[in-house]
Amino acid sequence: MKLSVLQALPNIFRRGMSSSPANVTNGSRSQVRGPAIPWFHGKISRERAEQLLSPPFDGMFLVRESTNFPGDYTLCVSFAGKVEHYHIIYRNNLLTIDEEEMFDTLAKLVEHYQRDADGLCFQLTMPVTNKVSVEVCVDTKAFKDAGWVIRSNELELGDVLGKGEFGDVVLGFYRGTKVAVKTLKDPHAVQMFLGEASVMTALRHLNLVQLLGVVIDGPSIFLVTEYMDNGNLRDFLRSRGRLHVTKRDQLFFSRDSCSGMAHLEAKKVVHRDLAARNVLLSDRMVAKVCDFGLAWDINLKTDIDTGKLPIKWTAPEALKHNQFSNKSDMWSFGILLWEIYSFGRVPYQRIPLGDVVKHIEKGYRMEAPEGCPPEIYDMIRAAWEPVPEARPTFNDLSSRLESLISGYV
């Protein structure tokens, strides 16, 4: 039975927790590289650490590089509404806080204080996770252990189906079945690639594209997913248009996409790149959400380069303040519904890209596409509420869409 790679992450962290001296010296002090562990945040300021530990919860913690003592570390712990900063001294290849208990790695130091406060303000209970550290830890052994590895000699590659930022998607055949194979052309993106795969191992739903496995025994890493005969929803809508796409089709595409997103919502996973181009259609015209390259667990406090985000699909709070949630996904779902009922038109077509957010903040909202049912446009407008908490849940909209479908069955 295949396991979720995300469920295996705590073990991966423990495997990757050794730190080693760098070949860099500062006077007589030897500097130590930050280990690839989830609670390690590298060179962040005291103020940034306190922001990440807010709202405070007793025992929340992270480790950063010391700003006052280069080469040393600082353990930051929340307690009683404040953050305590403990200097971790690096001396003679050992680490210590009180100069009594000595540890040869940061991991062992943290594990010690997770078992017992031992002089700290509070026992370490809840790490504030750094996404970059998590991604570094998602190694290929995790996929082997969880049963997600496909041998390269089991896979036959065919024609290119599409091109992406980090690689191509090609047609493949795995054990006699058509599959889609996502290839990696940028070696610097390996961790993002594996991060996407690890998220997909934790998700199984009729309306989410299913990962079948990863190929890691060749010169390149491949992600193998189910094959979707009718391509992406945006291109399908544009090429078929009003003559071939019925209102019933539009309603089912909407319901399917919402159902897949409701599953992500229930799993506390945020997609962050929902759009018609990232919804695929099967041979039976079932819509499935795909492309989890930006997706991550909602409980992880993560930052993302907003310069890479699709501005017209992304919620204003995510663009301006890096605040991603299932509610920011709901904003994107409103854009997706608009795409479905406009037959794949580009949103905000007459507004320059740089002015979109300004218009939205002033209260501008796109009008209903021609022929869009009032009930659907009500959902679209609800998804675009300026206050995230005022937006509906995917579960709510799934129920409403199911009720509308009952009139077509």
VOLUM-739245 format. One record per residue (C-alpha): residue in one letter; x, y, z. Coordinates in nm, 3 decimals, padded with zeros to 5 digits, always signed. Example, Ala and Ser with C-alpha at 12.3 -4.5 7.8 and 13.67 -1.06 7.14 Angstrom:
% VOLUM-739245
 code    east   north      up
    A +01.230 -00.450 +00.780
    S +01.367 -00.106 +00.714
END
This chain:
% VOLUM-739245
 code    east   north      up
    M +00.000 +00.000 +00.000
    K +00.132 +00.342 -00.095
    L +00.180 +00.590 +00.190
    S +00.171 +00.968 +00.183
    V +00.520 +01.112 +00.153
    L +00.399 +01.410 +00.359
    Q +00.309 +01.172 +00.642
    A +00.665 +01.045 +00.631
    L +00.817 +01.393 +00.656
    P +00.895 +01.379 +01.032
    N +01.115 +01.076 +00.967
    I +01.279 +01.248 +00.673
    F +01.361 +01.543 +00.895
    R +01.532 +01.315 +01.144
    R +01.734 +01.152 +00.867
    G +01.850 +01.488 +00.737
    M +01.934 +01.649 +01.068
    S +02.311 +01.627 +01.075
    S +02.498 +01.955 +01.044
    S +02.853 +01.980 +00.926
    P +03.117 +02.255 +00.950
    A +03.158 +02.471 +00.647
    N +03.498 +02.542 +00.501
    V +03.464 +02.901 +00.612
    T +03.626 +03.065 +00.911
    N +03.575 +03.396 +01.085
    G +03.886 +03.454 +01.291
    S +03.918 +03.147 +01.509
    R +03.542 +03.075 +01.505
    S +03.426 +02.802 +01.266
    Q +03.087 +02.863 +01.104
    V +02.828 +02.588 +01.081
    R +02.584 +02.554 +00.793
    G +02.216 +02.555 +00.875
    P +02.081 +02.199 +00.863
    A +01.798 +02.094 +00.634
    I +01.538 +02.070 +00.911
    P +01.186 +02.214 +00.925
    W +01.221 +02.456 +01.215
    F +01.546 +02.613 +01.090
    H +01.496 +02.956 +00.930
    G +01.854 +03.062 +00.856
    K +01.945 +03.431 +00.852
    I +01.632 +03.605 +00.972
    S +01.618 +03.896 +01.215
    R +01.495 +03.890 +01.575
    E +01.193 +04.092 +01.463
    R +01.108 +03.850 +01.180
    A +01.134 +03.555 +01.420
    E +00.884 +03.723 +01.653
    Q +00.648 +03.785 +01.360
    L +00.664 +03.416 +01.264
    L +00.587 +03.319 +01.624
    S +00.274 +03.534 +01.630
    P +00.008 +03.475 +01.745
    P +00.210 +03.320 +02.030
    F +00.135 +02.975 +02.165
    D +00.331 +02.837 +02.458
    G +00.610 +02.616 +02.327
    M +00.604 +02.736 +01.965
    F +00.962 +02.763 +01.847
    L +01.209 +02.811 +01.564
    V +01.585 +02.828 +01.527
    R +01.768 +03.104 +01.340
    E +02.129 +03.205 +01.284
    S +02.251 +03.443 +01.552
    T +02.279 +03.804 +01.439
    N +02.505 +03.909 +01.728
    F +02.733 +03.605 +01.727
    P +02.810 +03.494 +01.369
    G +02.845 +03.117 +01.353
    D +02.617 +03.059 +01.650
    Y +02.240 +03.000 +01.657
    T +01.941 +03.136 +01.846
    L +01.648 +02.930 +01.974
    C +01.330 +03.142 +01.981
    V +01.047 +03.017 +02.206
    S +00.700 +03.159 +02.269
    F +00.576 +03.169 +02.629
    A +00.316 +03.379 +02.812
    G +00.259 +03.607 +02.513
    K +00.629 +03.687 +02.461
    V +00.923 +03.537 +02.272
    E +01.238 +03.433 +02.454
    H +01.563 +03.421 +02.252
    Y +01.823 +03.168 +02.372
    H +02.181 +03.194 +02.249
    I +02.303 +02.855 +02.125
    I +02.678 +02.854 +02.161
    Y +02.892 +02.662 +01.912
    R +03.216 +02.555 +02.077
    N +03.461 +02.276 +02.000
    N +03.221 +02.127 +01.745
    L +02.947 +02.104 +02.009
    L +02.632 +02.308 +02.072
    T +02.493 +02.422 +02.407
    I +02.256 +02.672 +02.566
    D +02.352 +02.637 +02.934
    E +02.712 +02.511 +02.889
    E +02.612 +02.198 +03.080
    E +02.421 +01.989 +02.828
    M +02.626 +01.953 +02.508
    F +02.502 +01.830 +02.169
    D +02.679 +01.745 +01.845
    T +02.388 +01.859 +01.621
    L +02.110 +02.114 +01.637
    A +01.862 +01.833 +01.586
    K +01.971 +01.657 +01.902
    L +01.956 +01.984 +02.097
    V +01.599 +02.048 +01.981
    E +01.493 +01.689 +02.047
    H +01.627 +01.720 +02.403
    Y +01.418 +02.030 +02.477
    Q +01.115 +01.875 +02.310
    R +01.131 +01.603 +02.575
    D +01.196 +01.837 +02.869
    A +01.207 +02.217 +02.919
    D +01.526 +02.163 +03.129
    G +01.568 +02.529 +03.220
    L +01.392 +02.687 +02.920
    C +01.081 +02.898 +02.972
    F +00.870 +02.614 +02.827
    Q +00.911 +02.272 +02.667
    L +00.937 +02.291 +02.286
    T +00.604 +02.174 +02.145
    M +00.516 +02.328 +01.807
    P +00.777 +02.411 +01.540
    V +00.718 +02.703 +01.305
    T +00.812 +02.539 +00.979
    N +01.024 +02.694 +00.709
    K +00.903 +02.569 +00.366
    V +01.251 +02.589 +00.214
    S +01.385 +02.354 +00.481
    V +01.095 +02.117 +00.425
    E +01.158 +02.104 +00.052
    V +01.527 +02.031 +00.099
    C +01.431 +01.735 +00.315
    V +01.195 +01.576 +00.065
    D +01.452 +01.331 -00.065
    T +01.410 +01.045 -00.307
    K +01.443 +00.784 -00.032
    A +01.111 +00.906 +00.108
    F +00.936 +00.812 -00.216
    K +01.097 +00.467 -00.212
    D +00.993 +00.411 +00.148
    A +00.634 +00.520 +00.074
    G +00.603 +00.300 -00.238
    W +00.579 +00.575 -00.503
    V +00.880 +00.484 -00.720
    I +00.835 +00.371 -01.081
    R +01.135 +00.214 -01.254
    S +01.245 +00.392 -01.570
    N +01.234 +00.069 -01.772
    E +00.861 +00.042 -01.695
    L +00.791 +00.375 -01.866
    E +00.784 +00.456 -02.237
    L +00.791 +00.822 -02.340
    G +00.609 +00.967 -02.641
    D +00.516 +01.308 -02.784
    V +00.530 +01.638 -02.597
    L +00.186 +01.741 -02.469
    G +00.280 +02.079 -02.327
    K +00.560 +02.294 -02.190
    G +00.598 +02.434 -01.839
    E +00.832 +02.662 -01.648
    F +01.061 +02.381 -01.529
    G +01.003 +02.112 -01.790
    D +00.777 +01.949 -02.047
    V +00.474 +01.726 -02.007
    V +00.494 +01.429 -02.243
    L +00.270 +01.137 -02.328
    G +00.383 +00.814 -02.169
    F +00.286 +00.449 -02.141
    Y +00.312 +00.273 -01.807
    R +00.221 -00.096 -01.795
    G +00.019 -00.057 -02.113
    T -00.176 +00.246 -01.993
    K -00.154 +00.605 -02.119
    V -00.004 +00.841 -01.861
    A +00.117 +01.200 -01.848
    V +00.484 +01.243 -01.759
    K +00.610 +01.571 -01.618
    T +00.981 +01.607 -01.691
    L +01.234 +01.832 -01.521
    K +01.474 +02.039 -01.730
    D +01.598 +02.278 -01.459
    P +01.818 +02.092 -01.208
    H +01.784 +02.383 -00.963
    A +01.411 +02.310 -00.933
    V +01.447 +01.953 -00.806
    Q +01.319 +02.034 -00.458
    M +01.014 +02.221 -00.588
    F +00.950 +01.926 -00.820
    L +00.970 +01.675 -00.536
    G +00.768 +01.907 -00.315
    E +00.485 +01.901 -00.569
    A +00.501 +01.522 -00.585
    S +00.498 +01.489 -00.206
    V +00.181 +01.700 -00.184
    M +00.015 +01.486 -00.450
    T +00.088 +01.163 -00.260
    A -00.136 +01.289 +00.021
    L -00.431 +01.366 -00.208
    R -00.675 +01.117 -00.357
    H -01.006 +01.238 -00.498
    L -01.212 +01.194 -00.814
    N -01.166 +01.563 -00.902
    L -00.791 +01.588 -00.839
    V -00.537 +01.460 -01.093
    Q -00.384 +01.149 -00.938
    L -00.010 +01.095 -00.906
    L +00.090 +00.742 -01.006
    G +00.454 +00.762 -00.907
    V +00.796 +00.918 -00.960
    V +01.091 +00.799 -01.167
    I +01.420 +00.865 -00.992
    D +01.659 +00.599 -01.126
    G +01.751 +00.773 -01.452
    P +01.938 +01.091 -01.547
    S +01.618 +01.295 -01.486
    I +01.333 +01.291 -01.236
    F +00.983 +01.234 -01.375
    L +00.638 +01.275 -01.219
    V +00.389 +01.025 -01.362
    T +00.018 +01.112 -01.339
    E -00.306 +00.986 -01.488
    Y -00.361 +01.093 -01.849
    M -00.641 +01.341 -01.921
    D -00.758 +01.302 -02.280
    N -00.930 +01.639 -02.328
    G -00.650 +01.862 -02.207
    N -00.688 +02.172 -01.995
    L -01.021 +02.342 -01.937
    R -00.916 +02.684 -02.067
    D -00.813 +02.554 -02.409
    F -01.116 +02.325 -02.426
    L -01.355 +02.617 -02.361
    R -01.183 +02.840 -02.615
    S -01.171 +02.580 -02.891
    R -01.528 +02.450 -02.852
    G -01.706 +02.772 -02.760
    R -02.078 +02.823 -02.721
    L -02.171 +02.590 -03.007
    H -02.037 +02.281 -02.832
    V -02.013 +02.361 -02.458
    T -02.359 +02.348 -02.301
    K -02.483 +02.509 -01.981
    R -02.495 +02.160 -01.836
    D -02.125 +02.115 -01.924
    Q -02.039 +02.446 -01.757
    L -02.227 +02.349 -01.444
    F -02.054 +02.011 -01.421
    F -01.710 +02.169 -01.479
    S -01.787 +02.412 -01.196
    R -01.912 +02.141 -00.962
    D -01.618 +01.910 -01.032
    S -01.357 +02.181 -00.977
    C -01.527 +02.294 -00.657
    S -01.547 +01.937 -00.530
    G -01.174 +01.888 -00.582
    M -01.099 +02.213 -00.403
    A -01.332 +02.116 -00.117
    H -01.112 +01.809 -00.068
    L -00.802 +02.030 -00.051
    E -00.986 +02.253 +00.195
    A -01.071 +01.953 +00.414
    K -00.707 +01.840 +00.400
    K -00.593 +02.195 +00.491
    V -00.396 +02.226 +00.168
    V -00.382 +02.557 -00.020
    H -00.342 +02.534 -00.399
    R -00.231 +02.896 -00.467
    D -00.250 +02.862 -00.848
    L -00.611 +02.772 -00.927
    A -00.718 +02.867 -01.279
    A -00.885 +02.708 -01.583
    R -00.542 +02.625 -01.726
    N -00.481 +02.410 -01.416
    V -00.800 +02.208 -01.450
    L -00.785 +01.905 -01.681
    L -01.066 +01.711 -01.849
    S -01.081 +01.333 -01.872
    D -01.218 +01.130 -02.162
    R -01.553 +01.127 -01.978
    M -01.543 +01.506 -01.936
    V -01.472 +01.491 -01.564
    A -01.287 +01.804 -01.451
    K -00.987 +01.753 -01.221
    V -00.768 +02.014 -01.054
    C -00.398 +01.973 -01.127
    D -00.059 +02.145 -01.096
    F +00.030 +02.144 -00.728
    G +00.367 +02.313 -00.777
    L +00.272 +02.600 -00.544
    A +00.049 +02.400 -00.309
    W +00.142 +02.344 +00.054
    D -00.003 +02.258 +00.393
    I -00.196 +02.550 +00.544
    N -00.037 +02.489 +00.884
    L +00.310 +02.574 +00.751
    K +00.402 +02.941 +00.774
    T +00.551 +02.984 +00.428
    D +00.656 +03.271 +00.210
    I +00.638 +03.272 -00.167
    D +00.789 +03.491 -00.435
    T +00.486 +03.701 -00.530
    G +00.660 +03.796 -00.853
    K +00.583 +03.446 -00.981
    L +00.213 +03.460 -00.899
    P -00.061 +03.496 -01.163
    I -00.184 +03.843 -01.066
    K -00.527 +03.822 -01.228
    W -00.612 +03.500 -01.043
    T -00.459 +03.576 -00.702
    A -00.644 +03.728 -00.407
    P -00.534 +04.081 -00.310
    E -00.430 +03.980 +00.043
    A -00.204 +03.711 -00.104
    L -00.043 +03.949 -00.352
    K +00.012 +04.230 -00.103
    H +00.073 +04.050 +00.225
    N +00.162 +03.691 +00.130
    Q -00.152 +03.575 +00.314
    F -00.252 +03.249 +00.147
    S -00.540 +03.037 +00.271
    N -00.834 +02.837 +00.145
    K -01.010 +03.175 +00.130
    S -00.750 +03.309 -00.115
    D -00.811 +02.992 -00.318
    M -01.182 +03.079 -00.308
    W -01.105 +03.416 -00.471
    S -00.923 +03.227 -00.748
    F -01.221 +02.994 -00.781
    G -01.438 +03.300 -00.850
    I -01.205 +03.382 -01.140
    L -01.223 +03.019 -01.255
    L -01.606 +03.031 -01.258
    W -01.586 +03.353 -01.459
    E -01.354 +03.178 -01.708
    I -01.593 +02.883 -01.741
    Y -01.891 +03.107 -01.817
    S -01.696 +03.337 -02.049
    F -01.569 +03.035 -02.247
    G -01.207 +03.085 -02.151
    R -01.168 +03.459 -02.193
    V -00.878 +03.633 -02.019
    P -01.001 +03.810 -01.703
    Y -00.966 +04.189 -01.669
    Q -00.894 +04.204 -02.042
    R -00.912 +04.581 -02.075
    I -00.715 +04.662 -01.758
    P -00.333 +04.679 -01.769
    L -00.180 +04.408 -01.553
    G -00.013 +04.659 -01.320
    D -00.346 +04.829 -01.248
    V -00.557 +04.522 -01.168
    V -00.500 +04.527 -00.791
    K -00.563 +04.904 -00.770
    H -00.898 +04.862 -00.945
    I -00.995 +04.573 -00.718
    E -00.906 +04.767 -00.403
    K -01.128 +05.051 -00.523
    G -01.418 +04.805 -00.545
    Y -01.412 +04.711 -00.912
    R -01.544 +04.364 -00.995
    M -01.588 +04.209 -01.339
    E -01.944 +04.192 -01.469
    A -02.119 +03.861 -01.527
    P -02.022 +03.697 -01.857
    E -02.293 +03.692 -02.121
    G -02.545 +03.417 -02.046
    C -02.408 +03.349 -01.697
    P -02.695 +03.239 -01.467
    P -02.763 +03.479 -01.178
    E -02.706 +03.200 -00.925
    I -02.355 +03.143 -01.060
    Y -02.270 +03.514 -01.064
    D -02.386 +03.536 -00.702
    M -02.126 +03.270 -00.620
    I -01.861 +03.457 -00.817
    R -01.929 +03.782 -00.631
    A -01.930 +03.601 -00.297
    A -01.587 +03.457 -00.380
    W -01.461 +03.811 -00.442
    E -01.556 +03.955 -00.105
    P -01.274 +04.188 +00.006
    V -01.265 +04.037 +00.356
    P -01.141 +03.675 +00.324
    E -01.352 +03.551 +00.615
    A -01.667 +03.670 +00.438
    R -01.608 +03.441 +00.141
    P -01.789 +03.105 +00.133
    T -01.617 +02.771 +00.184
    F -01.572 +02.525 -00.102
    N -01.798 +02.286 +00.085
    D -02.073 +02.552 +00.086
    L -02.046 +02.614 -00.287
    S -02.028 +02.241 -00.362
    S -02.367 +02.199 -00.201
    R -02.513 +02.491 -00.395
    L -02.375 +02.363 -00.725
    E -02.511 +02.014 -00.657
    S -02.855 +02.168 -00.602
    L -02.833 +02.345 -00.940
    I -02.722 +02.024 -01.111
    S -03.026 +01.838 -00.983
    G -03.233 +02.047 -01.227
    Y -03.033 +01.909 -01.522
    V -03.043 +01.540 -01.428
END
